[in-house]
Amino acid sequence: MHIRLKTFLVLVSPLVFLVAAAYVQWSTLGLPALNPNRLFTSETGAEPYGFPAWLRVTHYVNFLFIILLVRSGIQILVDHPRLYWNVHCTPGTEWLRLTPVEVPKDRVWTAKDDSRYLSPWIGLPGYRHTIGMARHWHFLSVLFWVGNGLVFVVLLFHGPHSVGACGWDSIAPVRLLLLPPRPTFGQSADGSPSIDRF
């Protein structure tokens, strides 16, 4: 595999920046304190148990379409292992090359010469020279994957259990604070000094 240094830096630098920013935030502010959940006790924890059916089904369907996307994507890359940013696809100008084969200078070379055989157990649809069918599988799968994501978001906000145990309010923060509030110094009701953080 060959990737140009400039392209590698453009792709990796946002990830490195985010990890560094998270580490700086963790080292300066620490982790947030977790309050004990007083709403969930052994008496209230009997029903409902687990996640709702719509949440489980959308996650299983999501997994199915991710598998189809990965398999068809592997087939596309095996059939056309050179990726270009330009239109003319001149040999040597690819930004990512997933093949060790060099383009010969003494004869005509096409993208069909780069393709390799892939088992149907791995690629979708498999075999060689099936980039057209692989693209159809890929784009059809992505349409259903996005549709499944839309169903998930709609049910998360407006479906059963949308408020409470498995809905939006259980995963969203209550207050949108990037930094914890500064402590206020004052006196409590009985006149003793106190520090109120929230």
RORORO-429376 format. One record per residue: y, x, z of N, C-alpha, C, CB in turn. Coordinates in nm, 2 decimals, decimal comma, always signed. Glycine has a CB too. Layout:
! residues N
n.north|n.east|n.up|ca.north|ca.east|ca.up|c.north|c.east|c.up|cb.north|cb.east|cb.up
Y|X|Z|Y|X|Z|Y|X|Z|Y|X|Z
...
//
This chain:
! residues 198
n.north|n.east|n.up|ca.north|ca.east|ca.up|c.north|c.east|c.up|cb.north|cb.east|cb.up
-0,12|+0,08|+0,00|+0,00|+0,00|+0,00|+0,12|+0,09|+0,00|+0,00|-0,10|+0,12
+0,22|+0,05|-0,08|+0,34|+0,13|-0,09|+0,46|+0,03|-0,08|+0,35|+0,21|-0,23
+0,56|+0,07|+0,01|+0,68|-0,01|+0,02|+0,80|+0,08|+0,03|+0,67|-0,10|+0,15
+0,90|+0,04|-0,04|+1,02|+0,13|-0,04|+1,09|+0,13|+0,10|+1,12|+0,08|-0,14
+1,14|+0,24|+0,14|+1,20|+0,26|+0,27|+1,32|+0,16|+0,29|+1,25|+0,40|+0,29
+1,40|+0,14|+0,20|+1,52|+0,05|+0,21|+1,47|-0,09|+0,24|+1,61|+0,06|+0,09
+1,37|-0,14|+0,16|+1,32|-0,27|+0,18|+1,25|-0,28|+0,32|+1,22|-0,31|+0,07
+1,18|-0,18|+0,36|+1,11|-0,18|+0,49|+1,22|-0,20|+0,60|+1,03|-0,06|+0,51
+1,32|-0,12|+0,59|+1,43|-0,13|+0,69|+1,50|-0,26|+0,70|+1,53|-0,02|+0,67
+1,52|-0,32|+0,58|+1,58|-0,46|+0,58|+1,49|-0,56|+0,64|+1,62|-0,49|+0,43
+1,36|-0,55|+0,62|+1,27|-0,65|+0,67|+1,24|-0,63|+0,82|+1,14|-0,64|+0,60
+1,24|-0,50|+0,87|+1,20|-0,48|+1,01|+1,32|-0,47|+1,10|+1,13|-0,34|+1,01
+1,44|-0,44|+1,06|+1,55|-0,42|+1,15|+1,59|-0,55|+1,23|+1,67|-0,38|+1,07
+1,58|-0,67|+1,17|+1,61|-0,79|+1,25|+1,51|-0,81|+1,37|+1,61|-0,92|+1,17
+1,38|-0,78|+1,34|+1,28|-0,79|+1,45|+1,31|-0,69|+1,56|+1,14|-0,77|+1,39
+1,34|-0,56|+1,52|+1,37|-0,46|+1,62|+1,49|-0,50|+1,70|+1,38|-0,32|+1,55
+1,59|-0,55|+1,63|+1,71|-0,59|+1,70|+1,68|-0,70|+1,80|+1,82|-0,64|+1,60
+1,60|-0,80|+1,77|+1,57|-0,91|+1,86|+1,49|-0,86|+1,98|+1,50|-1,02|+1,79
+1,40|-0,77|+1,96|+1,32|-0,72|+2,07|+1,40|-0,64|+2,16|+1,20|-0,64|+2,02
+1,49|-0,56|+2,10|+1,58|-0,48|+2,19|+1,68|-0,57|+2,27|+1,66|-0,38|+2,10
+1,73|-0,67|+2,20|+1,82|-0,76|+2,27|+1,75|-0,83|+2,39|+1,88|-0,86|+2,18
+1,63|-0,88|+2,36|+1,55|-0,94|+2,47|+1,52|-0,84|+2,59|+1,42|-1,00|+2,42
+1,49|-0,72|+2,55|+1,47|-0,62|+2,66|+1,59|-0,59|+2,74|+1,41|-0,49|+2,60
+1,71|-0,58|+2,67|+1,83|-0,56|+2,74|+1,87|-0,68|+2,83|+1,95|-0,54|+2,64
+1,85|-0,80|+2,78|+1,87|-0,92|+2,87|+1,78|-0,92|+2,99|+1,86|-1,05|+2,79
+1,65|-0,89|+2,97|+1,55|-0,89|+3,08|+1,59|-0,78|+3,18|+1,41|-0,87|+3,02
+1,63|-0,66|+3,13|+1,66|-0,55|+3,23|+1,79|-0,57|+3,30|+1,66|-0,42|+3,15
+1,88|-0,64|+3,25|+2,01|-0,67|+3,32|+2,01|-0,79|+3,40|+2,12|-0,67|+3,22
+1,95|-0,90|+3,35|+1,95|-1,03|+3,42|+1,82|-1,06|+3,49|+1,99|-1,14|+3,33
+1,71|-1,01|+3,45|+1,58|-1,04|+3,51|+1,53|-1,17|+3,45|+1,59|-1,05|+3,66
+1,42|-1,21|+3,51|+1,36|-1,34|+3,47|+1,41|-1,45|+3,55|+1,21|-1,33|+3,48
+1,42|-1,57|+3,49|+1,48|-1,69|+3,57|+1,37|-1,73|+3,67|+1,51|-1,81|+3,47
+1,43|-1,78|+3,78|+1,34|-1,83|+3,89|+1,29|-1,97|+3,85|+1,42|-1,84|+4,03
+1,16|-1,99|+3,88|+1,10|-2,12|+3,85|+1,10|-2,20|+3,98|+0,95|-2,10|+3,80
+1,15|-2,32|+3,97|+1,14|-2,42|+4,08|+1,01|-2,48|+4,08|+1,26|-2,52|+4,07
+0,96|-2,51|+4,20|+0,83|-2,58|+4,21|+0,85|-2,72|+4,16|+0,78|-2,58|+4,35
+0,75|-2,77|+4,09|+0,75|-2,91|+4,03|+0,71|-3,01|+4,13|+0,66|-2,92|+3,90
+0,81|-3,08|+4,19|+0,78|-3,18|+4,29|+0,73|-3,31|+4,23|+0,90|-3,20|+4,38
+0,74|-3,33|+4,10|+0,69|-3,45|+4,04|+0,54|-3,46|+4,02|+0,76|-3,48|+3,91
+0,48|-3,34|+4,01|+0,34|-3,33|+3,98|+0,27|-3,29|+4,11|+0,31|-3,23|+3,87
+0,19|-3,39|+4,16|+0,11|-3,36|+4,28|-0,03|-3,41|+4,25|+0,17|-3,44|+4,41
-0,12|-3,39|+4,34|-0,26|-3,43|+4,32|-0,27|-3,58|+4,30|-0,35|-3,38|+4,43
-0,18|-3,66|+4,36|-0,18|-3,80|+4,35|-0,13|-3,85|+4,21|-0,10|-3,87|+4,46
-0,03|-3,78|+4,16|+0,03|-3,82|+4,04|-0,03|-3,76|+3,92|+0,18|-3,80|+4,04
-0,12|-3,66|+3,94|-0,18|-3,59|+3,83|-0,30|-3,64|+3,77|-0,21|-3,45|+3,87
-0,34|-3,77|+3,80|-0,46|-3,82|+3,75|-0,45|-3,87|+3,60|-0,51|-3,94|+3,84
-0,35|-3,94|+3,57|-0,33|-3,99|+3,43|-0,19|-3,98|+3,39|-0,37|-4,14|+3,42
-0,15|-3,95|+3,27|-0,24|-3,91|+3,16|-0,27|-3,76|+3,17|-0,17|-3,94|+3,03
-0,39|-3,73|+3,12|-0,43|-3,59|+3,14|-0,43|-3,53|+3,00|-0,57|-3,58|+3,20
-0,38|-3,41|+2,99|-0,38|-3,33|+2,86|-0,26|-3,37|+2,77|-0,51|-3,36|+2,79
-0,28|-3,34|+2,64|-0,18|-3,37|+2,55|-0,21|-3,50|+2,47|-0,16|-3,25|+2,45
-0,11|-3,57|+2,42|-0,13|-3,69|+2,35|-0,21|-3,66|+2,22|+0,00|-3,77|+2,32
-0,28|-3,76|+2,17|-0,36|-3,75|+2,05|-0,28|-3,70|+1,93|-0,43|-3,88|+2,01
-0,15|-3,76|+1,91|-0,07|-3,73|+1,79|-0,04|-3,58|+1,80|+0,05|-3,81|+1,79
-0,02|-3,52|+1,91|+0,02|-3,38|+1,92|-0,10|-3,29|+1,89|+0,06|-3,34|+2,07
-0,22|-3,33|+1,93|-0,34|-3,25|+1,90|-0,37|-3,26|+1,75|-0,46|-3,30|+1,98
-0,36|-3,38|+1,69|-0,39|-3,40|+1,55|-0,29|-3,32|+1,46|-0,38|-3,55|+1,51
-0,16|-3,33|+1,49|-0,07|-3,25|+1,41|-0,09|-3,10|+1,42|+0,08|-3,29|+1,45
-0,13|-3,05|+1,54|-0,16|-2,91|+1,55|-0,29|-2,87|+1,47|-0,18|-2,87|+1,70
-0,39|-2,96|+1,47|-0,51|-2,93|+1,39|-0,48|-2,93|+1,24|-0,62|-3,03|+1,43
-0,40|-3,03|+1,20|-0,36|-3,04|+1,06|-0,28|-2,91|+1,02|-0,29|-3,17|+1,03
-0,19|-2,87|+1,11|-0,11|-2,75|+1,09|-0,20|-2,63|+1,07|-0,01|-2,73|+1,21
-0,30|-2,62|+1,15|-0,40|-2,51|+1,14|-0,47|-2,51|+1,01|-0,50|-2,51|+1,26
-0,51|-2,63|+0,96|-0,58|-2,64|+0,83|-0,49|-2,59|+0,72|-0,62|-2,78|+0,81
-0,36|-2,64|+0,72|-0,28|-2,60|+0,61|-0,23|-2,45|+0,62|-0,15|-2,69|+0,61
-0,22|-2,40|+0,74|-0,20|-2,25|+0,75|-0,31|-2,17|+0,69|-0,17|-2,21|+0,90
-0,43|-2,21|+0,71|-0,55|-2,15|+0,66|-0,55|-2,15|+0,50|-0,68|-2,21|+0,71
-0,51|-2,27|+0,45|-0,50|-2,29|+0,30|-0,39|-2,20|+0,25|-0,48|-2,43|+0,27
-0,28|-2,19|+0,32|-0,17|-2,11|+0,27|-0,21|-1,96|+0,27|-0,04|-2,13|+0,36
-0,27|-1,92|+0,38|-0,31|-1,78|+0,39|-0,41|-1,74|+0,28|-0,37|-1,74|+0,52
-0,51|-1,83|+0,26|-0,62|-1,80|+0,16|-0,56|-1,79|+0,02|-0,73|-1,90|+0,17
-0,47|-1,89|-0,02|-0,42|-1,89|-0,15|-0,32|-1,78|-0,17|-0,35|-2,03|-0,18
-0,24|-1,74|-0,06|-0,15|-1,63|-0,06|-0,22|-1,50|-0,09|-0,07|-1,62|+0,06
-0,34|-1,48|-0,02|-0,42|-1,36|-0,05|-0,46|-1,35|-0,19|-0,54|-1,35|+0,05
-0,51|-1,47|-0,24|-0,55|-1,47|-0,38|-0,43|-1,44|-0,48|-0,61|-1,61|-0,42
-0,32|-1,49|-0,45|-0,20|-1,45|-0,54|-0,17|-1,31|-0,53|-0,07|-1,53|-0,49
-0,17|-1,25|-0,41|-0,15|-1,10|-0,40|-0,26|-1,02|-0,46|-0,13|-1,06|-0,26
-0,38|-1,06|-0,46|-0,49|-0,99|-0,53|-0,48|-1,00|-0,68|-0,63|-1,04|-0,48
-0,44|-1,11|-0,73|-0,42|-1,13|-0,87|-0,29|-1,06|-0,92|-0,41|-1,27|-0,91
-0,19|-1,05|-0,85|-0,07|-0,98|-0,89|-0,02|-0,90|-0,77|+0,04|-1,09|-0,93
-0,07|-0,78|-0,75|-0,04|-0,70|-0,63|+0,09|-0,62|-0,63|-0,15|-0,60|-0,61
+0,18|-0,64|-0,73|+0,31|-0,57|-0,73|+0,42|-0,68|-0,72|+0,32|-0,49|-0,86
+0,51|-0,66|-0,63|+0,62|-0,75|-0,61|+0,75|-0,69|-0,65|+0,62|-0,80|-0,46
+0,83|-0,76|-0,72|+0,95|-0,71|-0,78|+1,07|-0,80|-0,73|+0,95|-0,71|-0,93
+1,19|-0,74|-0,72|+1,31|-0,81|-0,70|+1,38|-0,84|-0,83|+1,41|-0,73|-0,61
+1,34|-0,77|-0,94|+1,41|-0,78|-1,07|+1,33|-0,87|-1,16|+1,44|-0,64|-1,13
+1,39|-0,90|-1,28|+1,33|-0,99|-1,37|+1,24|-0,92|-1,47|+1,44|-1,06|-1,45
+1,27|-0,79|-1,50|+1,20|-0,73|-1,61|+1,07|-0,66|-1,56|+1,28|-0,62|-1,67
+1,04|-0,64|-1,43|+0,92|-0,59|-1,38|+0,88|-0,46|-1,44|+0,81|-0,69|-1,40
+0,97|-0,37|-1,45|+0,94|-0,24|-1,51|+0,85|-0,16|-1,41|+1,07|-0,16|-1,54
+0,74|-0,10|-1,46|+0,65|-0,02|-1,37|+0,73|+0,08|-1,29|+0,54|+0,04|-1,44
+0,71|+0,09|-1,16|+0,78|+0,19|-1,08|+0,90|+0,13|-1,01|+0,83|+0,30|-1,16
+0,94|+0,01|-1,04|+1,05|-0,06|-0,97|+1,01|-0,16|-0,87|+1,15|-0,12|-1,08
+0,88|-0,17|-0,85|+0,83|-0,27|-0,75|+0,88|-0,23|-0,61|+0,68|-0,29|-0,76
+0,91|-0,33|-0,52|+0,94|-0,30|-0,39|+0,82|-0,30|-0,29|+1,05|-0,40|-0,34
+0,71|-0,37|-0,34|+0,59|-0,36|-0,26|+0,47|-0,35|-0,36|+0,58|-0,49|-0,17
+0,39|-0,26|-0,34|+0,27|-0,24|-0,42|+0,15|-0,24|-0,33|+0,28|-0,11|-0,50
+0,06|-0,34|-0,35|-0,06|-0,35|-0,27|-0,19|-0,31|-0,35|-0,08|-0,50|-0,23
-0,17|-0,21|-0,43|-0,28|-0,15|-0,51|-0,26|+0,00|-0,52|-0,30|-0,22|-0,65
-0,37|+0,07|-0,51|-0,36|+0,22|-0,53|-0,35|+0,26|-0,68|-0,47|+0,29|-0,46
-0,37|+0,16|-0,77|-0,38|+0,19|-0,91|-0,24|+0,22|-0,96|-0,44|+0,07|-0,99
-0,22|+0,33|-1,03|-0,10|+0,37|-1,09|-0,10|+0,32|-1,24|-0,08|+0,52|-1,09
+0,02|+0,28|-1,29|+0,03|+0,23|-1,42|+0,02|+0,35|-1,52|+0,17|+0,16|-1,45
-0,07|+0,35|-1,61|-0,09|+0,46|-1,71|+0,03|+0,46|-1,81|-0,22|+0,45|-1,78
+0,06|+0,58|-1,85|+0,17|+0,59|-1,95|+0,13|+0,60|-2,09|+0,25|+0,72|-1,91
+0,00|+0,61|-2,12|-0,05|+0,63|-2,25|-0,10|+0,50|-2,32|-0,16|+0,73|-2,25
-0,10|+0,39|-2,25|-0,14|+0,26|-2,32|-0,06|+0,15|-2,26|-0,29|+0,24|-2,30
-0,08|+0,03|-2,32|-0,01|-0,09|-2,27|-0,08|-0,14|-2,14|-0,01|-0,20|-2,38
+0,00|-0,18|-2,05|-0,05|-0,22|-1,92|+0,01|-0,36|-1,88|-0,02|-0,12|-1,80
-0,07|-0,45|-1,85|-0,02|-0,58|-1,81|-0,06|-0,62|-1,67|-0,07|-0,69|-1,91
+0,00|-0,73|-1,62|-0,04|-0,77|-1,48|-0,18|-0,81|-1,47|+0,05|-0,89|-1,44
-0,24|-0,85|-1,58|-0,39|-0,89|-1,58|-0,47|-0,76|-1,55|-0,43|-0,95|-1,72
-0,42|-0,64|-1,59|-0,50|-0,52|-1,56|-0,50|-0,49|-1,41|-0,44|-0,41|-1,64
-0,40|-0,54|-1,34|-0,39|-0,51|-1,19|-0,48|-0,60|-1,11|-0,25|-0,52|-1,15
-0,52|-0,72|-1,16|-0,59|-0,82|-1,08|-0,73|-0,77|-1,05|-0,59|-0,95|-1,16
-0,78|-0,81|-0,93|-0,91|-0,78|-0,88|-0,99|-0,90|-0,85|-0,90|-0,68|-0,76
-1,12|-0,88|-0,84|-1,21|-0,99|-0,80|-1,19|-1,02|-0,65|-1,35|-0,96|-0,84
-1,19|-1,14|-0,61|-1,19|-1,18|-0,47|-1,29|-1,29|-0,45|-1,05|-1,22|-0,42
-1,37|-1,28|-0,34|-1,47|-1,38|-0,32|-1,41|-1,52|-0,28|-1,56|-1,34|-0,20
-1,47|-1,63|-0,33|-1,41|-1,76|-0,30|-1,42|-1,79|-0,15|-1,49|-1,87|-0,37
-1,50|-1,71|-0,07|-1,50|-1,73|+0,08|-1,38|-1,68|+0,14|-1,62|-1,66|+0,13
-1,30|-1,59|+0,07|-1,18|-1,54|+0,13|-1,06|-1,60|+0,06|-1,18|-1,38|+0,11
-1,05|-1,59|-0,08|-0,94|-1,64|-0,15|-0,96|-1,78|-0,19|-0,92|-1,55|-0,27
-0,85|-1,84|-0,22|-0,86|-1,98|-0,27|-0,79|-1,99|-0,40|-0,79|-2,08|-0,17
-0,85|-2,01|-0,51|-0,99|-2,05|-0,54|-1,08|-1,94|-0,55|-0,99|-2,13|-0,66
-1,04|-1,81|-0,55|-1,13|-1,70|-0,56|-1,15|-1,65|-0,70|-1,27|-1,74|-0,50
-1,24|-1,56|-0,72|-1,27|-1,49|-0,85|-1,15|-1,41|-0,90|-1,31|-1,60|-0,95
-1,14|-1,39|-1,03|-1,04|-1,31|-1,09|-0,96|-1,39|-1,19|-1,10|-1,18|-1,15
-0,83|-1,35|-1,21|-0,74|-1,42|-1,31|-0,73|-1,57|-1,27|-0,80|-1,40|-1,45
-0,71|-1,60|-1,15|-0,69|-1,74|-1,11|-0,56|-1,76|-1,04|-0,81|-1,79|-1,01
-0,46|-1,68|-1,08|-0,33|-1,69|-1,01|-0,26|-1,82|-1,03|-0,23|-1,58|-1,06
-0,28|-1,89|-1,14|-0,22|-2,02|-1,16|-0,28|-2,12|-1,06|-0,25|-2,07|-1,30
-0,41|-2,13|-1,05|-0,47|-2,22|-0,95|-0,43|-2,19|-0,81|-0,62|-2,23|-0,97
-0,42|-2,06|-0,78|-0,39|-2,01|-0,65|-0,24|-2,06|-0,61|-0,40|-1,86|-0,63
-0,15|-2,05|-0,71|-0,02|-2,10|-0,69|-0,01|-2,25|-0,67|+0,08|-2,06|-0,81
-0,09|-2,32|-0,74|-0,10|-2,47|-0,72|-0,15|-2,50|-0,58|-0,19|-2,53|-0,83
-0,25|-2,43|-0,54|-0,30|-2,45|-0,40|-0,19|-2,42|-0,30|-0,43|-2,37|-0,38
-0,12|-2,31|-0,32|-0,02|-2,26|-0,23|+0,09|-2,36|-0,21|+0,03|-2,12|-0,28
+0,15|-2,40|-0,33|+0,26|-2,49|-0,32|+0,23|-2,63|-0,28|+0,34|-2,49|-0,45
+0,11|-2,68|-0,31|+0,06|-2,81|-0,27|+0,04|-2,80|-0,12|-0,06|-2,85|-0,34
-0,02|-2,70|-0,07|-0,04|-2,68|+0,08|+0,09|-2,68|+0,15|-0,13|-2,56|+0,11
+0,19|-2,61|+0,10|+0,31|-2,59|+0,17|+0,38|-2,73|+0,18|+0,40|-2,49|+0,11
+0,37|-2,81|+0,08|+0,43|-2,95|+0,08|+0,37|-3,03|+0,20|+0,41|-3,02|-0,05
+0,24|-3,03|+0,21|+0,17|-3,10|+0,31|+0,20|-3,04|+0,45|+0,02|-3,12|+0,29
+0,21|-2,91|+0,45|+0,24|-2,84|+0,58|+0,38|-2,88|+0,63|+0,23|-2,69|+0,56
+0,48|-2,88|+0,54|+0,61|-2,92|+0,58|+0,62|-3,07|+0,62|+0,72|-2,90|+0,47
+0,54|-3,15|+0,55|+0,53|-3,30|+0,58|+0,47|-3,31|+0,72|+0,45|-3,37|+0,48
+0,37|-3,24|+0,75|+0,31|-3,24|+0,89|+0,41|-3,20|+0,99|+0,18|-3,16|+0,89
+0,49|-3,10|+0,96|+0,60|-3,06|+1,05|+0,70|-3,17|+1,08|+0,66|-2,93|+1,01
+0,74|-3,24|+0,97|+0,83|-3,35|+0,99|+0,77|-3,46|+1,07|+0,87|-3,40|+0,85
+0,64|-3,49|+1,05|+0,58|-3,59|+1,13|+0,58|-3,55|+1,28|+0,43|-3,62|+1,09
+0,55|-3,42|+1,30|+0,55|-3,37|+1,44|+0,69|-3,39|+1,51|+0,51|-3,22|+1,44
+0,80|-3,35|+1,43|+0,93|-3,36|+1,49|+0,97|-3,50|+1,51|+1,03|-3,29|+1,39
+0,94|-3,59|+1,42|+0,97|-3,73|+1,44|+0,90|-3,79|+1,56|+0,93|-3,82|+1,32
+0,77|-3,76|+1,58|+0,69|-3,81|+1,69|+0,74|-3,74|+1,82|+0,54|-3,78|+1,67
+0,78|-3,62|+1,81|+0,83|-3,55|+1,93|+0,95|-3,62|+1,99|+0,86|-3,40|+1,90
+1,04|-3,66|+1,90|+1,17|-3,73|+1,95|+1,15|-3,88|+1,97|+1,28|-3,71|+1,85
+1,07|-3,95|+1,89|+1,07|-4,09|+1,89|+0,93|-4,15|+1,91|+1,13|-4,14|+1,76
+0,83|-4,07|+1,92|+0,69|-4,13|+1,94|+0,65|-4,16|+2,08|+0,59|-4,03|+1,88
+0,53|-4,20|+2,10|+0,48|-4,23|+2,23|+0,49|-4,10|+2,31|+0,34|-4,29|+2,23
+0,52|-4,11|+2,44|+0,53|-3,99|+2,53|+0,65|-3,90|+2,49|+0,40|-3,91|+2,53
+0,74|-3,96|+2,41|+0,86|-3,87|+2,37|+0,95|-3,83|+2,49|+0,94|-3,94|+2,26
+0,94|-3,91|+2,59|+1,02|-3,88|+2,71|+0,92|-3,86|+2,83|+1,13|-3,98|+2,75
+0,91|-3,75|+2,89|+0,82|-3,73|+3,00|+0,73|-3,61|+2,98|+0,74|-3,85|+3,02
+0,60|-3,63|+3,00|+0,51|-3,52|+3,02|+0,50|-3,43|+2,89|+0,37|-3,58|+3,05
+0,50|-3,49|+2,77|+0,48|-3,41|+2,65|+0,59|-3,42|+2,55|+0,34|-3,44|+2,59
+0,70|-3,47|+2,59|+0,81|-3,49|+2,49|+0,91|-3,38|+2,48|+0,87|-3,62|+2,51
+1,02|-3,41|+2,42|+1,12|-3,32|+2,40|+1,18|-3,27|+2,53|+1,23|-3,38|+2,31
+1,20|-3,35|+2,63|+1,26|-3,31|+2,75|+1,18|-3,22|+2,83|+1,30|-3,43|+2,83
+1,05|-3,21|+2,80|+0,96|-3,11|+2,87|+0,97|-2,97|+2,81|+0,82|-3,16|+2,88
+1,02|-2,96|+2,69|+1,02|-2,82|+2,63|+1,17|-2,77|+2,61|+0,95|-2,82|+2,50
+1,26|-2,86|+2,62|+1,40|-2,82|+2,60|+1,47|-2,79|+2,73|+1,48|-2,93|+2,52
+1,56|-2,69|+2,73|+1,63|-2,66|+2,86|+1,72|-2,78|+2,90|+1,71|-2,53|+2,84
+1,74|-2,79|+3,02|+1,82|-2,90|+3,07|+1,97|-2,87|+3,05|+1,80|-2,92|+3,22
+2,00|-2,74|+3,07|+2,14|-2,69|+3,05|+2,14|-2,58|+2,95|+2,21|-2,64|+3,18
+2,23|-2,58|+2,86|+2,23|-2,48|+2,75|+2,32|-2,36|+2,80|+2,29|-2,54|+2,62
+2,27|-2,28|+2,88|+2,34|-2,16|+2,93|+2,28|-2,04|+2,88|+2,34|-2,16|+3,09
+2,36|-1,95|+2,82|+2,31|-1,82|+2,78|+2,30|-1,72|+2,90|+2,40|-1,76|+2,67
+2,40|-1,74|+2,99|+2,40|-1,65|+3,11|+2,40|-1,74|+3,23|+2,52|-1,56|+3,11
+2,33|-1,70|+3,34|+2,34|-1,78|+3,46|+2,48|-1,79|+3,51|+2,24|-1,73|+3,57
+2,51|-1,90|+3,58|+2,65|-1,92|+3,63|+2,67|-1,82|+3,75|+2,67|-2,06|+3,68
+2,80|-1,78|+3,76|+2,84|-1,69|+3,87|+2,83|-1,76|+4,00|+2,99|-1,64|+3,85
+2,79|-1,69|+4,11|+2,79|-1,76|+4,24|+2,93|-1,79|+4,29|+2,71|-1,67|+4,34
+2,94|-1,90|+4,35|+3,07|-1,94|+4,42|+3,06|-1,92|+4,57|+3,11|-2,09|+4,38
+3,16|-1,86|+4,62|+3,16|-1,84|+4,76|+3,25|-1,94|+4,83|+3,21|-1,69|+4,79
+3,20|-2,00|+4,94|+3,28|-2,10|+5,01|+3,22|-2,13|+5,14|+3,29|-2,22|+4,93
+3,25|-2,24|+5,19|+3,20|-2,29|+5,32|+3,11|-2,41|+5,30|+3,31|-2,31|+5,42
+3,01|-2,42|+5,38|+2,92|-2,54|+5,37|+2,99|-2,65|+5,45|+2,78|-2,51|+5,42
+2,92|-2,76|+5,46|+2,98|-2,88|+5,53|+2,99|-2,85|+5,68|+2,89|-3,00|+5,51
+2,91|-2,77|+5,74|+2,92|-2,74|+5,88|+3,02|-2,63|+5,91|+2,79|-2,71|+5,94
+3,08|-2,57|+5,81|+3,18|-2,46|+5,83|+3,13|-2,33|+5,82|+3,24|-2,48|+5,96
+3,00|-2,31|+5,80|+2,94|-2,17|+5,79|+2,96|-2,12|+5,65|+2,79|-2,17|+5,83
+2,97|-1,99|+5,63|+2,99|-1,94|+5,49|+2,86|-1,96|+5,41|+3,03|-1,79|+5,49
+2,87|-1,99|+5,28|+2,75|-2,01|+5,20|+2,78|-1,96|+5,06|+2,72|-2,16|+5,19
+2,67|-1,93|+4,99|+2,68|-1,89|+4,85|+2,60|-2,00|+4,77|+2,61|-1,75|+4,83
+2,68|-2,06|+4,69|+2,62|-2,17|+4,60|+2,61|-2,11|+4,46|+2,70|-2,29|+4,61
+2,48|-2,10|+4,41|+2,46|-2,05|+4,28|+2,46|-2,15|+4,17|+2,33|-1,98|+4,27
+2,44|-2,28|+4,20|+2,43|-2,38|+4,10|+2,52|-2,49|+4,13|+2,29|-2,43|+4,08
//
